[in-house]
Structure formats: C-alpha cells, structure tokens
Amino acid sequence: MKIAVIGSGYVGLVAGTCFADSGNHVICVDKDKDKVTLLKQGVPIIYEPGLEDLLKQNIYEKRISFTTDIKQAVEESEVIIIAVGTPQNEDGTADLQYVLAVAQQIGQNINNYKVVVNKSTVPVGTAHKVSNTIKDEINKRKENIDFDVISNPEFLKEGTAIDDFTKPDRIVIGGKSQKAIKIMTKLYAPFLRTDNRIYVMDNKSAEVTKYAANSLLAAKISFMNEIALLCEKVGANIDQVRVGIGSDARIGQKFLFPGIGYGGSCFPKDVKALIQTGNENGLKMGILEAVEEVNDKQKIFLFEKVANYYEGDLSAKTFAVWGLAFKPKTDDMREAPSIVVINALLAAGAKVKAFDPVAMDNAKSIWGNKVQFAKDAYDVLNGADALIIHTEWNEFRTPDFSIVKDKLIEPVIFDGRNLYNLEDMLEIGINYFSVGR
C-alpha cells in the first residue's frame, strides 16, 4: 500500500517507519527542510529506543522516503495520514491550524479516491472540519473527487512506541465508510495476526476515546499522588497501599505508582482539552479539574520537602539532580516535573547540577548556563549538598551508594520516584525522603 504521512514528529515518524517495516511504501512529508535532510540520512529527530535502526533499515530497503513536497505525496498515495502538531491554546483548546492547513493542501492536490486519516490528537468534531475543508478545495477546482476521513487516534507511550505500534492492545477506527474501514483494516492486519483488536466506531466517538483514555490514566496518577500525601500525614506506607488496591482486578496494578506528577506531551494537554470541550458544551468537568489541580501541586511537592529540610534557606546550597525528562526512555522535557522543581530551587538562590542519560540537550535549551550539566550520574554529585531524583531511569535504581555518600557533602537523597527501600537507606546511613512513605 502507498501511504503518505504528513508531519514527521513523534507520531508521524513512528507510524511511518512501522508502516514501512510491514512492507508498505511510505512518503513522509515535513515542511522543515533541515529535519527532512536529517531524516533522509537516517537520523531521527526524536529519541525513541529502536527507532533509529528501524528507520535506517527501511531507508536502505527503499520503503520509506522523506520530502517537503506534499503535492507529490498526496497524488501518489492511497492513504494520507495527518500527524502534525496540535499545540495548546491559552484557553486549553487544541490549535487546529496545522491540521486544517494540511487538509487544505490535500484538497488542492487530491487526484483520485483517498482515505484521509486523522492521527493527530484532535478535539471532537475535527474529522467533520477536515472533511469540509477538503471538500471546499475540491469544489474550488470544480471537480468531483471522492474521499473519506477516518479518525485513528494513536495510543503510543514514549519509550515503548515501537512495541506499542507493532503490538497494539487496540486499534480505534472512527468512520462510517465501509470502503475506508476495509482499507484501514488491511493496513493494520500485519500487526494483528493473532487477535483482531480493531474497534470501529463513529468519528466523534473515536476522537473522545483518545482524550478519555489519557485523562483516565492521568486521574489514576493524581489519585495515587493524593493518597500518598495522606499516607505521609497518617503514617501509612503508599507502597503497601498500592499493592493492596492493585490486587483488585477492577482497579489493576498499572499507573498506581506515586511520584511528582505527570508530564509529557499528552496527559497535560489532553486533560486541559477535555475540560475545555466540556466548557464549550456547558458541562463542568469537575473530576478532571481536580486531576489537574492535584498534579500542579504534586510537581512542587519535592521542592517543599527540600525547603523544609533546610528550614527554608537554600541560598548557599548546591543540589545534584538525577533525571530531567518527564519519564525514562525519552528525551521529552515537555511539562516535566523537573522543570518546576529546578526553577523553584534557582529562584530560592540554590545552585543546580544535573544529569540525564538522553534529555540534557533539550534541558540546555531551557536553562542554558543557569544549570551545570554533568557527564555522568556520579560526576554530578561532586560538591553537592544533596541529591534529588526526578526520573526513574534504570541506571539510577542500583547505584553504588558508597560513592554517593563519599561525593555528597551530606548523605541526603530526595527521591521523587521511590526507587529505594526505606530499610536499606536507613542501614546505609542516608537521610532518605520519598513520596508517601
């Protein structure tokens, strides 16, 4: 099958590469010439485990190509996937200017029947807007060309996106055209050989499904973070509570780990967008408003622990930081809790030294020389008064604590991800502060 993927960001690049790897011929389109040049050389513009090797293999096999020419891509493809960004407006709504601009270009260049796929995260009713935009352009040309718009939200997790795409737990296809649905089913067939996990519904239901899924996961995170705060107040242990409630099959064990709040490109934006969609339709989304409020408070939680320990005076202190990305296995700094904590430390007059395995280039664009960046996890400890952990990278899980103690001025760790055992820390002689324990 011939596929055009318009937008070579996170979703577009992963989708395009995986579709190419299953035997399709994929043209990826991006208006950024520098990005296209790098992608042609097999250099991904995002960090995602396994993506670079898969990309280079499919470039070598000539199943994937990159261009800035949207006209060629539209004309030569049977399926056109829209995967451009939908940044957040000030009022929390999704900015559809890029999606609708692509729809306009599709309408200007469409030459025969196409399936147009909305893969960008978009609010309810976007499929209808895309369809109308394409129709308007076709009408201007005074032509009669048929097409269908399918809503096909992605459910990729950063850090495991390749596995998520090739071994999906579900494929949501929104649309009414049986012709288009049949084409989409054929497109995803290589990834569903042992079990048909395709769920067909109308466009609006598919659009809501994406937002609702992410918002429910965000709600679980905020709920557990609030319970963790309660555990600290009453002297309970959130680890034991988590096991106790996670054993209930109705609740499950995933997304029950407490921490310092969610971040990234999806949860914060999607929660806000769903709240705003409710507002636009006269419905107050009280639960999601609380989810957002709890998350905002949780991001400053670790800084408050640090400030309390030093009785509010951080002006002469230097803090080592392990982890900057909002989660492990990604370089994504968007809405990362580390940003809130580090900014608060700097505002309080403290010095910050940081290390992250892959996110430091993105972090440097945020702080520049305001933060000192170290070459490894132990180098960052030199001359630091205490260690603060933001991201649960595997290499932070079993460090040599004798080195940690030797390098820190005082053996103090503020752990926002509960990586270590309380009894072990007591035995080692480290003053250890975590979440909900």
Long-range contacts (C-beta under 8 A, 24 or more apart in sequence): 1-25, 1-78, 1-79, 1-183, 1-186, 1-187, 2-27, 2-76, 2-77, 2-78, 2-79, 3-27, 3-77, 3-78, 3-79, 3-80, 3-81, 3-187, 4-28, 4-29, 4-70, 4-73, 4-74, 4-76, 4-77, 4-79, 4-80, 4-81, 5-29, 5-81, 5-83, 6-30, 6-70, 6-73, 6-80, 6-81, 6-82, 6-83, 6-84, 6-102, 7-82, 7-83, 7-84, 7-85, 7-98, 7-102, 7-120, 8-32, 8-35, 8-36, 8-39, 8-45, 8-66, 8-83, 9-45, 9-46, 9-83, 9-84, 9-85, 10-46, 10-48, 10-156, 10-158, 10-161, 10-265, 11-83, 11-119, 11-120, 11-154, 11-156, 12-81, 12-83, 12-84, 12-119, 13-39, 13-44, 13-45, 13-46, 13-51, 13-55, 14-48, 14-51, 14-156, 14-161, 14-162, 14-165, 15-81, 15-83, 15-119, 15-154, 15-165, 16-64, 16-81, 17-51, 17-54, 17-55, 17-58, 17-64, 18-54, 18-162, 18-165, 18-166, 18-191, 19-187, 20-58, 20-61, 20-63, 20-64, 21-54, 21-57, 21-58, 21-63, 21-166, 22-190, 22-191, 23-63, 23-190, 24-63, 24-187, 25-63, 25-64, 26-58, 26-63, 26-64, 26-65, 27-64, 27-65, 27-66, 27-67, 27-72, 27-73, 27-76, 27-77, 28-64, 28-65, 28-66, 28-67, 29-66, 29-67, 29-68, 29-69, 29-70, 29-73, 30-66, 30-68, 31-68, 32-68, 33-68, 36-66, 36-67, 36-68, 39-66, 40-65, 40-66, 46-331, 47-330, 47-331, 47-358, 47-359, 48-158, 48-159, 48-161, 48-162, 48-329, 48-330, 49-159, 49-160, 49-162, 49-329, 50-162, 51-161, 51-162, 54-162, 70-102, 70-105, 70-106, 70-109, 71-105, 71-108, 71-109, 74-105, 74-106, 74-109, 74-110, 74-111, 74-114, 75-109, 75-111, 77-114, 78-114, 78-115, 78-183, 79-114, 79-115, 79-117, 79-183, 79-184, 79-187, 80-106, 80-114, 80-115, 80-116, 80-117, 81-117, 81-119, 81-152, 82-116, 82-117, 82-118, 82-119, 82-120, 82-130, 83-119, 83-120, 84-120, 85-120, 86-120, 86-121, 86-122, 88-269, 88-272, 88-273, 91-276, 92-272, 92-273, 92-275, 92-276, 93-123, 93-273, 93-276, 93-277, 93-280, 94-121, 94-122, 94-123, 94-269, 94-273, 96-122, 96-123, 96-126, 96-129, 99-126, 99-130, 100-129, 100-130, 100-133, 103-129, 103-130, 103-133, 103-134, 104-133, 104-134, 104-137, 106-134, 106-137, 107-133, 107-134, 107-135, 107-136, 107-137, 107-138, 108-137, 108-141, 110-134, 110-137, 110-138, 110-145, 110-147, 111-145, 112-145, 113-145, 113-146, 113-147, 114-147, 114-148, 115-147, 115-148, 115-150, 115-180, 115-183, 115-184, 116-147, 116-148, 116-149, 116-150, 117-149, 117-150, 117-151, 117-152, 117-184, 118-149, 118-150, 118-151, 118-152, 118-153, 118-207, 119-152, 119-153, 119-154, 121-153, 121-154, 121-210, 121-211, 121-266, 121-269, 121-270, 121-273, 122-151, 122-207, 123-207, 123-211, 123-273, 123-277, 124-204, 124-207, 124-208, 124-277, 125-204, 125-207, 126-151, 126-207, 127-151, 127-174, 127-175, 127-203, 127-204, 127-207, 128-203, 148-175, 148-177, 148-179, 148-180, 149-175, 149-203, 150-174, 150-175, 150-177, 150-180, 150-181, 150-184, 150-203, 151-175, 151-203, 151-204, 151-206, 151-207, 152-184, 152-206, 153-206, 153-207, 153-209, 153-210, 154-210, 155-210, 155-213, 158-264, 158-265, 158-327, 158-329, 158-330, 158-332, 159-327, 159-328, 159-329, 159-330, 160-329, 165-191, 166-191, 167-191, 168-192, 168-197, 169-197, 170-197, 170-198, 170-199, 171-197, 171-198, 171-199, 172-199, 172-201, 172-206, 172-209, 172-210, 173-198, 173-199, 173-200, 173-201, 173-206, 174-200, 174-201, 174-202, 174-203, 174-204, 174-205, 174-206, 174-207, 174-209, 175-200, 175-202, 175-203, 175-206, 176-202, 176-203, 210-270, 211-270, 211-273, 211-274, 211-277, 212-274, 214-266, 214-267, 214-270, 214-271, 215-267, 215-270, 215-271, 215-274, 215-288, 215-291, 217-255, 217-267, 218-262, 218-267, 218-270, 218-271, 218-288, 218-291, 218-295, 219-287, 219-288, 219-291, 220-255, 220-256, 221-255, 221-259, 221-261, 221-262, 221-267, 221-295, 222-261, 222-262, 222-290, 222-291, 222-292, 222-294, 222-295, 222-298, 223-294, 224-255, 224-256, 224-257, 224-258, 225-258, 225-259, 225-261, 225-294, 225-295, 225-298, 225-301, 225-435, 226-294, 227-258, 227-436, 228-258, 228-435, 228-436, 229-301, 229-436, 231-436, 231-437, 232-435, 232-436, 232-437, 236-436, 237-436, 237-437, 238-418, 238-435, 238-436, 238-437, 239-418, 239-436, 239-437, 241-436, 257-417, 257-418, 258-418, 258-435, 258-436, 259-298, 259-337, 259-416, 259-417, 259-418, 259-435, 260-298, 260-299, 260-301, 260-302, 260-337, 260-341, 260-390, 260-416, 260-417, 260-435, 261-295, 261-296, 261-298, 261-299, 261-301, 261-337, 262-295, 262-326, 262-335, 263-299, 263-326, 263-327, 263-334, 263-335, 263-336, 263-337, 264-326, 264-327, 264-330, 264-332, 264-334, 264-335, 264-336, 265-332, 265-334, 265-335, 267-335, 268-292, 268-295, 268-334, 268-335, 298-337, 299-337, 299-340, 299-341, 300-340, 300-341, 300-344, 301-416, 301-435, 302-337, 302-341, 302-388, 302-390, 302-414, 302-416, 302-435, 303-340, 303-341, 303-344, 303-345, 305-414, 305-433, 306-345, 306-386, 306-388, 306-414, 307-348, 309-386, 309-412, 309-414, 309-433, 314-345, 314-348, 314-349, 314-350, 315-348, 315-349, 315-350, 316-349, 317-350, 317-351, 317-385, 317-386, 318-350, 318-351, 318-352, 318-353, 318-383, 318-384, 318-385, 319-345, 319-350, 319-351, 319-352, 319-353, 319-384, 319-385, 319-386, 319-387, 319-388, 320-353, 320-354, 320-355, 320-374, 320-380, 320-381, 320-384, 320-386, 320-387, 320-388, 320-408, 321-352, 321-353, 321-354, 321-355, 321-380, 321-387, 321-388, 321-389, 321-390, 322-355, 322-356, 322-377, 322-380, 322-387, 322-388, 322-389, 322-390, 322-391, 322-393, 322-396, 323-356, 323-389, 323-390, 323-391, 323-392, 323-393, 323-396, 323-417, 324-354, 324-356, 324-359, 324-360, 324-362, 324-363, 324-390, 324-391, 325-356, 325-358, 325-359, 325-362, 325-391, 326-391, 327-391, 327-392, 328-391, 328-392, 328-393, 328-394, 330-358, 330-359, 331-356, 331-358, 331-359, 331-361, 331-362, 332-359, 332-362, 333-359, 333-362, 333-363, 333-366, 336-390, 337-390, 337-416, 338-363, 338-390, 338-391, 339-366, 341-388, 341-390, 341-416, 342-367, 342-371, 346-370, 346-371, 353-380, 353-382, 353-383, 353-384, 354-380, 355-379, 355-380, 356-391, 356-393, 357-393, 357-395, 378-403, 378-404, 378-407, 381-407, 381-408, 382-407, 383-409, 384-408, 384-409, 385-409, 385-410, 385-412, 386-410, 386-412, 386-413, 386-414, 387-412, 387-413, 387-414, 388-413, 388-414, 388-416, 389-413, 389-414, 389-415, 389-416, 389-417, 389-419, 390-416, 390-417, 391-417, 392-417, 392-419, 401-428, 401-430, 404-430, 405-429, 405-430
